[in-house]
Amino acid sequence: MSNELTRPGTLDEAVRDAMTRWSVPGIAVGILRDGAVETHGYGVASLETGFPVRPDTLFQIGSISKVYTATLAMQLVEEGKLSLDTPVIEYLPDLKLADADAQRTITMRHLLTHTSGLEGDRFDDYGNGDDALAKAIAEFHTLRQWTAPGELWTYCNSGFYLAGRVIEQILGQTFEQAMRERVFQPLGMEHSFFFAYEAIVYPVAVGHTQVAPGSAEHKVARLYPLPRVVNAAGGIIANVADLLRFAAFHMSDGTVGGKQVLTAESIAAMQEQQVKAGNFAEAYGIGWSLHTVDGVKVVSHGGSTNGFQAQLALVPSRRFAIAILTNADRGAAAHRDIQRWALEHELGLRHADPEPITLPAEVLERVTGTYKRPHSTITLSVDEGRLKAEIQMSSPLTGETETLPPLYMSPISEQEFIITEGEYRGMRTDVILGDNGKPRFLRFSGRLAEYVQD
């Protein structure tokens, strides 16, 4: 089966082509054009029940939730209750971190832009009580401080837990209640939830994972709900229509139903570069990933949970947005292809990945070796002018361990690489050197892995 992006003529053809290529059970797609909305459902919500995906079916949206958290934080900034550049410890005086300097200096801006340097992927379950976030933050002294705040961009879920706890402390209410009252309700998002018991009374999809790494066969992912502590980083369950309401808001003056929910200046600030994003994106704003396609800014965020992959992309200058929700762990490959098709066919914007270059084997050898981070060990070796990445990992959500099929990465510079085929096509990674000129970190899928072996 070809991994090359085909050029179907209609959205239906593009979606069905991607579903077939990547064996995705179900997809919901919504498109916003100049205020007009269309939504579509494809495939099944569950391989076991065979119930069809409807246009209004709920999916987990994963880390797209981070933009909602950033939106809520910006409201507090406008109200004078929060400063992005005030150390977080001033809002949480009992905060204890492993690194004393980081404890004194980490700010909300660091948290919302993935520059805190904290260990990022901690998914421990602290229960479903209203104190779940507080319990989690009380153990943040056990998180490794990988880099100094502001030193490097590295994707950090735990930073958004901390941001959520700051919001709770400022408002004196749970994060979920604050989000409902300040974002969901004012924007008319009546099908956006945090808890499985809320979602279950609506048409809802379940996630699917591969039967074996690299397999086209999927099974239902039995772990559905995320731990409550994850909500500020990735806990929202929604449909594509609500995602498009959120997108429309972020391409507006911030007024909804005559009420100013956020100022146009704050909306624009969220979409401005705060930091370069280490090949995860061109840059990162306040909550948003920032890209340029054919010279036009695309503002987006993806989401990944157990058996779900989601994507929301906005082109503010064209008043266009697309939301894609999938119920498979190969869904990211599908939504990549669908988004690229939509941007080209709807707006004439064609995505172009960087062209690989040729490097001598001895240059590639400089970055080979083993890199480790929690839940993953990545070994790089040279293979016919490329790097071969062999990955052993365990899921931070389920604890299941697996060895992935090798990934092949072509150089685009001496320290940057791109995957040019397969379901991870277009994914970029880079090696960060230390002061001694030797590898210090591999930044893979946005996360840092530490160099441990020649």
C-alpha positions in Angstrom: 0.0 0.0 0.0 1.5 3.3 -1.0 2.4 5.9 1.6 2.4 8.7 -0.9 -0.2 11.4 -0.5 -2.8 11.0 -3.3 -4.6 13.9 -4.9 -8.3 13.1 -4.5 -10.8 15.6 -5.9 -13.3 15.9 -3.0 -13.2 16.0 0.8 -15.0 12.7 1.0 -12.5 11.1 -1.3 -9.6 12.6 0.7 -11.0 11.3 4.0 -11.9 7.9 2.8 -8.5 7.5 1.1 -6.7 8.4 4.3 -8.9 6.1 6.3 -8.1 3.2 4.0 -4.4 3.9 3.8 -3.9 4.1 7.6 -6.7 1.7 8.7 -8.5 4.3 10.8 -11.9 3.0 12.0 -13.6 6.4 12.3 -13.1 10.1 11.5 -15.1 13.2 12.0 -14.2 16.3 10.0 -15.4 19.9 10.3 -14.6 22.8 8.0 -15.2 26.5 8.7 -15.2 28.9 5.7 -15.9 32.5 6.2 -18.4 31.7 9.0 -20.1 28.8 7.2 -19.7 25.4 8.9 -19.9 21.9 7.5 -19.4 18.7 9.5 -19.0 15.1 8.4 -18.7 11.6 10.0 -17.0 8.6 8.4 -16.5 5.0 9.5 -17.4 3.6 12.9 -17.2 4.8 16.4 -16.2 1.4 17.6 -15.0 -1.7 15.8 -16.9 -3.8 18.3 -20.3 -2.2 18.0 -20.1 -1.0 14.4 -22.0 2.1 15.3 -21.3 4.8 12.7 -19.5 8.0 13.3 -21.9 10.9 13.1 -21.0 14.5 12.4 -21.7 15.2 16.1 -19.9 12.2 17.6 -17.7 13.1 20.5 -14.0 12.2 20.5 -11.1 12.9 22.9 -9.3 15.9 21.6 -6.1 15.4 23.7 -3.6 18.3 23.7 -5.8 20.7 21.7 -7.1 21.2 25.3 -3.9 23.1 26.0 -5.1 26.0 23.8 -8.3 26.2 25.9 -6.1 26.4 29.1 -4.1 29.1 27.5 -7.3 31.0 26.6 -8.5 30.8 30.2 -5.2 32.0 31.5 -5.2 35.0 29.1 -8.7 36.0 30.5 -7.1 36.1 34.0 -4.2 38.2 32.6 -6.7 40.7 31.2 -8.5 40.8 34.5 -5.3 41.6 36.3 -5.4 38.4 38.3 -2.4 36.8 36.6 0.9 37.9 35.1 2.6 35.6 32.6 6.0 36.8 33.8 5.5 36.6 37.5 7.1 33.5 39.1 4.5 30.8 39.7 5.6 30.4 43.3 3.9 33.7 44.0 0.6 32.1 43.2 1.5 28.7 44.7 3.8 29.5 47.7 3.9 25.9 48.8 5.3 24.8 45.4 8.4 22.5 45.7 10.5 21.6 42.7 13.6 19.5 42.5 15.6 22.5 41.3 15.7 25.5 43.6 16.4 28.0 40.8 13.6 26.7 38.7 11.3 26.8 41.7 12.0 30.5 42.1 11.9 31.4 38.4 9.4 29.3 36.5 6.6 31.6 35.2 3.2 31.0 33.5 4.8 32.0 30.2 7.3 29.2 30.6 4.4 26.8 31.3 2.2 27.9 28.4 5.1 27.8 25.9 6.8 24.5 26.9 10.0 26.2 28.1 9.8 25.3 31.8 12.4 22.5 31.5 10.3 20.2 33.7 10.0 16.5 33.0 6.9 16.5 30.9 5.1 13.2 30.7 3.9 12.2 34.1 0.4 10.6 34.0 0.0 9.3 37.5 -3.6 9.0 38.7 -4.4 11.1 41.7 -8.1 10.1 41.7 -11.2 11.9 40.6 -11.6 14.2 43.5 -11.5 18.0 43.3 -8.1 17.8 44.9 -6.5 15.8 42.1 -4.4 18.7 40.8 -3.3 19.8 44.2 -2.1 16.3 45.1 -0.2 16.0 41.8 1.5 19.4 42.3 2.5 18.4 45.8 4.7 15.7 44.3 6.3 17.9 41.6 9.5 17.9 43.6 10.0 14.4 42.2 10.0 15.7 38.6 13.4 16.0 36.9 14.4 19.5 35.9 15.9 18.7 32.4 17.0 22.2 31.6 16.9 25.7 33.1 13.6 27.5 32.5 13.7 29.3 29.2 16.8 27.3 28.0 15.2 24.9 25.5 11.8 24.2 24.0 10.6 20.7 25.0 7.0 19.5 25.0 5.7 19.4 28.6 2.3 18.1 29.7 3.2 18.5 33.4 3.7 22.2 32.8 0.0 22.5 31.9 -0.9 20.6 35.1 0.9 23.4 37.0 -0.8 26.1 34.9 -4.2 24.5 35.7 -3.4 24.5 39.4 -2.4 28.2 39.3 -5.9 28.9 37.7 -7.6 26.9 40.5 -5.7 28.8 43.1 -6.5 32.2 41.6 -10.2 31.6 41.1 -10.9 29.4 44.1 -12.7 26.8 42.0 -11.8 23.6 40.2 -10.1 23.9 36.8 -13.0 22.1 35.1 -15.7 24.4 36.5 -13.6 27.5 35.6 -13.3 26.2 32.0 -17.1 25.5 31.8 -18.0 28.9 33.1 -15.4 31.0 31.3 -14.9 29.2 28.0 -17.4 26.5 27.1 -20.5 28.3 28.1 -19.7 31.8 26.7 -18.6 30.3 23.4 -21.8 28.1 23.2 -19.8 24.9 23.3 -22.6 22.6 24.5 -20.8 19.4 23.5 -17.5 19.8 25.3 -16.8 17.8 28.4 -14.0 16.6 30.7 -15.6 13.4 32.2 -16.6 10.1 30.7 -19.9 10.2 32.6 -20.8 13.4 30.8 -19.9 12.2 27.4 -21.6 8.8 27.6 -25.1 10.2 27.1 -24.1 11.5 23.6 -22.9 9.7 20.5 -19.3 9.0 21.5 -16.3 7.2 19.8 -13.9 4.9 21.6 -10.2 4.8 20.9 -8.4 2.1 19.0 -4.8 0.9 19.2 -2.7 -1.3 16.9 -2.8 -5.0 17.7 1.0 -5.0 17.2 3.4 -2.1 16.4 3.2 -1.3 12.7 0.0 -3.4 12.2 -2.9 -2.2 10.2 -5.2 -4.2 12.5 -6.7 -2.3 15.5 -8.4 -3.2 18.8 -10.5 -1.1 21.1 -8.4 0.7 23.7 -9.8 -0.4 27.0 -8.4 2.5 29.0 -10.9 5.3 28.0 -10.8 8.1 30.7 -7.6 9.9 31.4 -6.6 10.6 35.0 -8.3 13.8 36.1 -5.0 15.5 36.7 -4.4 15.5 32.9 -7.5 17.7 32.2 -5.6 21.0 31.8 -3.2 19.4 29.4 -5.4 17.1 27.4 -8.7 16.1 29.0 -11.4 17.6 26.8 -14.0 15.4 25.0 -15.8 17.3 22.2 -17.2 17.1 18.6 -15.9 18.9 15.5 -18.7 21.6 15.6 -17.5 22.7 19.1 -13.9 22.7 17.9 -14.9 25.0 15.0 -16.7 27.3 17.5 -13.5 27.6 19.4 -11.6 28.2 16.1 -14.0 30.9 15.0 -13.5 32.6 18.3 -9.8 32.7 17.8 -10.3 34.3 14.4 -12.6 37.0 15.8 -12.4 40.2 17.9 -13.2 38.1 21.0 -16.8 39.1 21.3 -19.5 36.5 21.6 -23.1 37.4 21.8 -22.2 40.9 22.6 -19.9 39.9 25.5 -16.2 40.4 25.3 -14.7 37.0 26.3 -11.2 37.9 25.3 -9.8 41.0 23.6 -8.6 40.9 20.0 -5.2 41.9 21.3 -4.9 38.8 23.5 -6.1 36.6 20.7 -3.5 38.0 18.4 -0.8 37.7 21.1 -1.5 34.0 21.5 -0.7 33.5 17.8 2.6 35.4 17.9 5.9 33.6 18.2 7.1 33.3 21.8 9.8 30.7 21.0 11.2 28.5 18.3 9.7 25.1 18.8 12.6 22.7 18.1 11.3 21.1 14.8 8.0 20.2 16.5 6.7 23.3 14.8 8.3 26.4 13.3 7.4 28.3 16.5 5.2 28.2 19.5 2.8 31.0 20.6 0.8 31.0 23.8 -0.8 27.6 23.6 -0.6 27.4 19.8 1.8 25.7 17.4 2.7 28.1 14.5 3.6 27.1 11.0 4.0 28.7 7.6 2.5 27.0 4.5 3.2 28.7 1.2 4.1 31.9 3.0 0.8 31.9 5.0 0.5 31.5 8.8 -1.2 28.4 10.0 -2.1 28.2 13.7 -2.7 24.8 15.0 -2.6 22.1 17.7 -2.8 18.4 17.7 -3.9 15.9 20.3 -3.0 12.3 21.2 -4.5 10.1 23.9 -5.0 6.4 24.2 -6.3 5.4 20.8 -7.3 8.9 19.7 -5.5 11.4 17.4 -6.9 14.9 16.8 -6.0 18.1 14.9 -7.3 21.6 14.7 -5.8 24.1 12.2 -6.7 27.7 11.6 -5.7 30.0 8.7 -6.7 33.4 10.2 -5.9 35.4 7.2 -8.3 33.3 5.1 -11.0 32.9 7.7 -10.6 29.1 7.4 -10.3 26.3 9.9 -10.4 22.5 9.8 -11.0 20.1 12.7 -10.2 16.4 12.3 -10.9 13.8 15.0 -9.9 10.2 14.7 -10.3 7.1 16.9 -7.0 5.3 16.1 -3.4 5.6 17.1 -2.5 5.9 13.4 -4.9 8.8 13.1 -2.2 11.3 13.0 -1.1 10.1 9.6 -4.6 10.4 8.4 -5.2 13.9 9.7 -1.9 15.0 8.3 -2.9 13.9 4.8 -6.4 15.3 5.2 -5.2 18.7 6.4 -2.6 19.0 3.6 -5.3 18.1 1.1 -7.7 20.7 2.5 -5.2 23.5 2.6 -4.2 22.9 -1.0 -7.7 22.3 -2.4 -9.5 24.9 -0.3 -6.9 27.6 -0.2 -4.3 26.8 -2.8 -1.6 26.3 0.0 0.7 23.4 -0.7 2.8 22.0 2.1 6.4 21.3 1.3 8.7 19.4 3.6 12.4 20.3 3.7 14.5 18.5 1.1 16.9 15.9 2.6 20.6 16.5 2.0 23.6 14.1 1.7 26.1 13.9 4.6 29.2 11.8 4.9 28.8 8.8 7.1 31.3 10.2 9.6 29.2 13.3 10.1 26.1 11.2 10.8 28.2 9.0 13.2 28.7 12.0 15.5 25.1 11.8 16.7 24.6 8.0 16.8 24.2 6.2 20.1 21.6 5.7 22.7 19.3 8.3 24.1 17.0 7.8 27.1 14.0 9.6 28.6 11.2 8.3 30.8 9.3 5.6 29.0 11.6 5.5 25.9 15.0 4.3 24.8 16.0 5.5 21.3 19.1 4.1 19.6 20.4 5.9 16.5 22.7 4.2 13.9 23.7 5.0 10.3 21.9 3.2 7.6 22.6 4.1 3.9 23.0 7.8 4.3 20.2 8.1 6.9 19.8 7.5 10.6 17.9 4.5 11.7 16.0 5.0 15.0 15.2 1.9 17.0 12.7 2.7 19.8 11.7 0.7 22.8 8.9 2.4 24.8 6.3 1.9 27.4 3.0 3.8 27.4 2.9 6.4 30.3 -0.9 5.8 30.3 -1.2 2.0 30.2 2.3 0.8 31.1 2.3 -1.5 28.0 5.7 -2.0 26.5 6.6 -2.3 22.8 9.4 -2.1 20.3 8.5 0.0 17.3 9.4 -0.9 13.7 12.6 1.1 12.8 12.2 4.6 11.7 14.5 6.1 9.0 15.4 9.8 9.2 17.1 11.7 6.5 19.3 14.7 7.3 18.2 18.2 6.5 21.2 19.7 8.3 24.0 18.2 10.4 21.8 18.1 13.5 18.3 18.0 12.0 16.5 15.1 10.5 13.1 14.3 8.8 11.2 11.0 8.3 10.3 10.8 4.6 8.0 7.8 4.4 5.4 5.9 6.4 2.9 7.0 9.0 5.4 9.4 10.5 6.3 11.1 7.2 7.1 14.7 7.8 8.0 14.3 11.4 11.2 16.2 12.3 13.8 15.7 15.0 17.1 17.3 16.1 20.2 16.6 18.1 21.3 19.2 20.6 25.0 19.4 21.2 26.7 20.2 24.6 29.5 22.7 25.1 32.0 19.9 24.4 30.5 19.5 20.9 29.1 16.0 21.6 25.4 15.1 21.7 23.6 16.2 24.8 19.9 15.5 23.9 17.8 14.1 21.1 14.6 16.0 20.7 12.2 13.4 19.4 8.4 14.1 19.1 9.2 17.3 20.9 10.6 15.6 24.0 14.2 15.5 25.2 16.0 12.2 25.4 19.4 12.3 27.1 22.5 11.0 25.3 23.9 8.1 27.4 26.2 6.0 25.1 28.6 6.4 22.1 
